[in-house]
């Protein structure tokens, strides 16, 4: 315990001693802040130092006469810059814009207790901060030339300099680093990039950087500009000047007067394009395109040639009399000088020498081209439009001129010189006088002028065309038939024409009635017209005919137009007929010519007329359908047609039969019967003969030769088209199935799309939906009704069995042909069995009850 107290006392003793020593060591002093012996500060920027007195237990005002002394030994006075007190023991030294010359040792002095002089000093260096002179951030070098990247770092003290390119130190034989920048002996594209210049002052630790983007530029070079350009006056053109080189490229255009065209009206400069809004006639000459960029400039010229479209400045209209001379002059200008030609409307190009009356002469007069057209002995055909055309490389121009040929009246266009009149129908006499100038017309009757107030006449027109209306109902009072004269007159001359008005009458009696072609029931007449037509053409022939036993009122009247077939049909065999014929013109009917004729008795029919032409080629190699017209039955109905066919071969003496004939009988037919020959051989000629039969006998045969088409058949006899057709029950079954499928599809569509139909109805009945949903059921019924209505009963009618022959398949499928048993045939297929297509259906009978009707209608002029 005692030892512990001893230790404490020892420590306290030591602390006391130290305190006494420290008090003794802290003597009065001056302290400069900042407290460095050497200071660095940038020139041009405000800077300050503080001098303060320090002493232990010093009272305020212990430090007096505090002063700052500059490097030249001069006391710095109070002010700005200068000194300023901060309390009783502090004095501040201020620099507002110090210079490097202000650098040096600055001393601070003071008295302590008015007895002890104190002093402290510090060395201040004012340095210039690093600056970069002539150091643009973007600099350009030109390929192939000597270049310099300019950037000078300056400061005080002078900084050290380091250059980098793309973060790599600059090292190259072509590059020399100088204080002012980098010299490049021969610039290449490799010199392009980002350069960095570093400036460092070791004494102050100042370090600054400057980035410079270096572009290597290519001088401009014009590569596109025409040497010559041809422009047409008045048109708009654009000339392109193309250049390569580094951007930005600046284009300038200059005209032959070296005006900058960007400021000249009528031009538009758009970079490398120069637009002439409207080329003027005097705009020709040399134009310059100048291209520049920071690397240099280039220029080139082109020559503009202005061409002028032709302009016809003279082409006169001429008026000359027939037989005189006309000279037309066409004058035109243009650059280059245009060529001239003249054409006449609807005639073509006129050439010298093509007509001895026409002479063309070309003349050049100053800047004009002249073409003279001279026509001697003018004709009326020379009247019309003449077109002068001027042409050069700039274009064409055309202008029309007219040559008017004047002539005295020409009456040749008068429609007729003989006019017929009858009864009380007025007669119209027309007169046409072609003339230039127009002619005036006057009328005469029997060489005496007609008074316009005469009640017998009415005059229309009077200038080149006129009509005289003659009232023929005055013939009982005046003489109106005879010679009328139309006189025409103009300034060139006069002319006249005579028009004869004659009275027309009914025609005379028919000269002769010729019975040209007679059958048991028809007569074809040939009528010999009357010798006197009454002055007008015959228009019709009228015939009255009756059975000789019938009374006169029973006669039938037939009217035929002239020059048409005069045919009567449906006459009775062995009957005597009375015929009366009269001719008619527009005036009326002539006297009747009578004739009687007894019809021959019934006989065999006329030969059928085959519609098929000779040597027709079939569409199939093994079949052919022949058609014919029903002939005249000659008093007895036709009961059947016989068809006979066989192979033939052409020889020197005509066609010869090569095998036995096949015969068929047709007992029912439509209006135009037909029969299909089957089992034929390909590429073979066949002769087909057809006869018509009535109860009296057979007609003469009508024949035709046809040829089958080359091709293959199944077995040499039957083609694929001859396979049995589908039976009627199968067809009906297919139709029913198809109909059912269509109905199902329609019902499903109505169910999903319109919420109606049979399925929709069944669904609601089966599912037992509430009454408020029954509206859908009613909609379903309505839909079913609408579907039925929309089809107009077509579905129902398709299911109905055929009730008439018209609803059955065509006759070529249910054939009405029967094999004739009395003749021998050479085809076993027809001997042993009857083909399915030859079954006769009793529903198909002759639709003509009498079977004797011809294609000629009763009393028809056909």
Rosetta blueprint (number, residue, H / E / L):
1 X L
2 X H
3 X H
4 X H
5 X H
6 X H
7 X H
8 X H
9 X H
10 X H
11 X H
12 X H
13 X H
14 X H
15 X H
16 X H
17 X H
18 X H
19 X H
20 X H
21 X H
22 X H
23 X H
24 X H
25 X H
26 X L
27 X L
28 X L
29 X E
30 X E
31 X E
32 X E
33 X E
34 X L
35 X L
36 X L
37 X L
38 X E
39 X E
40 X E
41 X E
42 X E
43 X L
44 X L
45 X L
46 X L
47 X E
48 X E
49 X E
50 X E
51 X E
52 X E
53 X E
54 X E
55 X L
56 X L
57 X L
58 X L
59 X L
60 X L
61 X L
62 X L
63 X E
64 X E
65 X E
66 X E
67 X E
68 X E
69 X E
70 X L
71 X L
72 X L
73 X L
74 X L
75 X E
76 X L
77 X L
78 X E
79 X L
80 X L
81 X L
82 X E
83 X E
84 X E
85 X E
86 X L
87 X L
88 X L
89 X L
90 X E
91 X E
92 X E
93 X E
94 X E
95 X E
96 X L
97 X L
98 X L
99 X L
100 X H
101 X H
102 X H
103 X L
104 X E
105 X E
106 X E
107 X E
108 X E
109 X E
110 X E
111 X E
112 X E
113 X L
114 X L
115 X L
116 X E
117 X E
118 X E
119 X E
120 X E
121 X E
122 X E
123 X E
124 X E
125 X E
126 X E
127 X E
128 X E
129 X E
130 X E
131 X E
132 X E
133 X E
134 X L
135 X L
136 X L
137 X L
138 X E
139 X E
140 X E
141 X E
142 X E
143 X L
144 X L
145 X L
146 X L
147 X E
148 X E
149 X E
150 X E
151 X L
152 X E
153 X E
154 X E
155 X E
156 X E
157 X L
158 X L
159 X L
160 X E
161 X E
162 X E
163 X E
164 X E
165 X E
166 X L
167 X L
168 X E
169 X E
170 X L
171 X L
172 X L
173 X L
174 X L
175 X E
176 X E
177 X E
178 X E
179 X L
180 X L
181 X E
182 X E
183 X E
184 X E
185 X L
186 X L
187 X L
188 X L
189 X H
190 X H
191 X H
192 X L
193 X E
194 X E
195 X E
196 X E
197 X E
198 X E
199 X E
200 X E
201 X E
202 X L
203 X L
204 X L
205 X L
206 X E
207 X E
208 X E
209 X E
210 X E
211 X E
212 X E
213 X E
214 X E
215 X E
216 X E
217 X E
218 X L
219 X L
220 X L
221 X E
222 X E
223 X E
224 X E
225 X L
226 X L
227 X L
228 X E
229 X E
230 X E
231 X E
232 X E
233 X L
234 X L
235 X L
236 X L
237 X E
238 X E
239 X E
240 X E
241 X L
242 X E
243 X E
244 X E
245 X L
246 X L
247 X L
248 X L
249 X L
250 X E
251 X E
252 X E
253 X E
254 X E
255 X L
256 X L
257 X L
258 X L
259 X L
260 X E
261 X H
262 X H
263 X H
264 X L
265 X L
266 X L
267 X E
268 X E
269 X E
270 X E
271 X L
272 X L
273 X E
274 X E
275 X E
276 X E
277 X L
278 X L
279 X L
280 X L
281 X L
282 X L
283 X L
284 X L
285 X E
286 X E
287 X E
288 X E
289 X E
290 X E
291 X E
292 X E
293 X E
294 X L
295 X L
296 X E
297 X E
298 X E
299 X E
300 X E
301 X E
302 X E
303 X E
304 X E
305 X E
306 X E
307 X E
308 X E
309 X E
310 X E
311 X E
312 X E
313 X E
314 X E
315 X E
316 X L
317 X L
318 X E
319 X E
320 X E
321 X E
322 X L
323 X L
324 X L
325 X L
326 X E
327 X E
328 X E
329 X E
330 X E
331 X E
332 X E
333 X E
334 X E
335 X E
336 X L
337 X L
338 X L
339 X E
340 X E
341 X E
342 X E
343 X E
344 X E
345 X L
346 X L
347 X L
348 X E
349 X E
350 X L
351 X L
352 X L
353 X L
354 X L
355 X L
356 X L
357 X L
358 X E
359 X E
360 X E
361 X E
362 X E
363 X E
364 X E
365 X E
366 X L
367 X L
368 X E
369 X E
370 X E
371 X E
372 X E
373 X E
374 X E
375 X E
376 X L
377 X L
378 X L
379 X L
380 X H
381 X H
382 X H
383 X L
384 X E
385 X E
386 X E
387 X E
388 X E
389 X E
390 X E
391 X E
392 X E
393 X L
394 X L
395 X E
396 X E
397 X E
398 X E
399 X E
400 X E
401 X E
402 X E
403 X E
404 X E
405 X E
406 X E
407 X E
408 X E
409 X E
410 X E
411 X L
412 X L
413 X L
414 X L
415 X L
416 X L
417 X L
418 X E
419 X E
420 X E
421 X E
422 X L
423 X L
424 X L
425 X L
426 X L
427 X E
428 X E
429 X E
430 X E
431 X E
432 X E
433 X L
434 X E
435 X E
436 X E
437 X L
438 X L
439 X L
440 X E
441 X E
442 X E
443 X E
444 X E
445 X E
446 X L
447 X L
448 X E
449 X E
450 X L
451 X L
452 X L
453 X L
454 X L
455 X L
456 X L
457 X E
458 X E
459 X E
460 X E
461 X E
462 X L
463 X E
464 X L
465 X E
466 X E
467 X E
468 X E
469 X E
470 X E
471 X L
472 X H
473 X H
474 X H
475 X L
476 X L
477 X L
478 X L
479 X L
480 X L
481 X L
482 X E
483 X E
484 X E
485 X E
486 X E
487 X E
488 X E
489 X E
490 X L
491 X L
492 X L
493 X L
494 X E
495 X E
496 X E
497 X E
498 X E
499 X E
500 X E
501 X E
502 X E
503 X E
504 X L
505 X L
506 X L
507 X L
508 X L
509 X L
510 X L
511 X L
512 X E
513 X E
514 X E
515 X E
516 X E
517 X E
518 X E
519 X L
520 X L
521 X L
522 X L
523 X E
524 X E
525 X E
526 X E
527 X E
528 X E
529 X L
530 X L
531 X L
532 X L
533 X L
534 X L
535 X L
536 X L
537 X L
538 X L
539 X L
540 X E
541 X E
542 X E
543 X E
544 X E
545 X E
546 X E
547 X E
548 X L
549 X L
550 X L
551 X L
552 X H
553 X H
554 X H
555 X L
556 X E
557 X E
558 X E
559 X E
560 X E
561 X E
562 X L
563 X L
564 X L
565 X L
566 X E
567 X E
568 X E
569 X L
570 X L
571 X L
572 X L
573 X L
574 X L
575 X L
576 X E
577 X E
578 X E
579 X E
580 X E
581 X E
582 X E
583 X E
584 X E
585 X L
586 X L
587 X L
588 X L
589 X E
590 X L
591 X L
592 X L
593 X E
594 X E
595 X E
596 X E
597 X E
598 X E
599 X L
600 X L
601 X L
602 X L
603 X L
604 X L
605 X L
606 X L
607 X L
608 X L
609 X E
610 X E
611 X L
612 X L
613 X L
614 X L
615 X L
616 X E
617 X E
618 X L
619 X L
620 X L
621 X L
622 X L
623 X E
624 X E
625 X E
626 X E
627 X E
628 X E
629 X E
630 X L
631 X L
632 X L
633 X L
634 X L
635 X L
636 X L
637 X L
638 X L
639 X L
640 X E
641 X E
642 X E
643 X E
644 X E
645 X E
646 X E
647 X E
648 X E
649 X E
650 X E
651 X E
652 X L
653 X L
654 X E
655 X E
656 X E
657 X E
658 X L
659 X L
660 X L
661 X L
662 X E
663 X E
664 X E
665 X E
666 X E
667 X L
668 X L
669 X L
670 X L
671 X L
672 X L
673 X L
674 X E
675 X E
676 X E
677 X E
678 X E
679 X L
680 X L
681 X L
682 X L
683 X L
684 X L
685 X E
686 X E
687 X E
688 X E
689 X E
690 X E
691 X E
692 X E
693 X E
694 X E
695 X L
696 X L
697 X E
698 X E
699 X L
700 X L
701 X L
702 X E
703 X E
704 X E
705 X E
706 X E
707 X E
708 X L
709 X L
710 X L
711 X L
712 X L
713 X L
714 X L
715 X L
716 X L
717 X L
718 X L
719 X L
720 X H
721 X H
722 X H
723 X L
724 X L
725 X L
726 X L
727 X L
728 X H
729 X H
730 X H
731 X H
732 X H
733 X H
734 X H
735 X H
736 X H
737 X H
738 X H
739 X H
740 X H
741 X H
742 X H
743 X H
744 X H
745 X H
746 X H
747 X H
748 X H
749 X H
750 X H
751 X H
752 X H
753 X H
754 X H
755 X L
756 X L
757 X L
758 X H
759 X H
760 X H
761 X H
762 X H
763 X H
764 X H
765 X H
766 X H
767 X H
768 X L
769 X L
770 X L
771 X H
772 X H
773 X H
774 X H
775 X H
776 X H
777 X H
778 X H
779 X H
780 X H
781 X H
782 X H
783 X H
784 X H
785 X H
786 X H
787 X H
788 X H
789 X H
790 X H
791 X L
792 X L
793 X L
794 X H
795 X H
796 X H
797 X H
798 X H
799 X H
800 X L
801 X L
802 X L
803 X L
804 X L
805 X H
806 X H
807 X H
808 X L
809 X L
810 X L
811 X L
812 X L
813 X L
814 X L
815 X L
816 X L
817 X E
818 X E
819 X E
820 X L
821 X L
822 X L
823 X L
824 X L
825 X L
826 X L
827 X L
828 X H
829 X H
830 X H
831 X H
832 X H
833 X L
834 X L
835 X L
836 X H
837 X H
838 X H
839 X L
840 X L
841 X L
842 X L
843 X L
844 X L
845 X L
846 X L
847 X L
848 X L
849 X L
850 X L
851 X L
852 X L
853 X L
854 X L
855 X L
856 X L
857 X L
858 X L
859 X L
860 X L
861 X L
862 X L
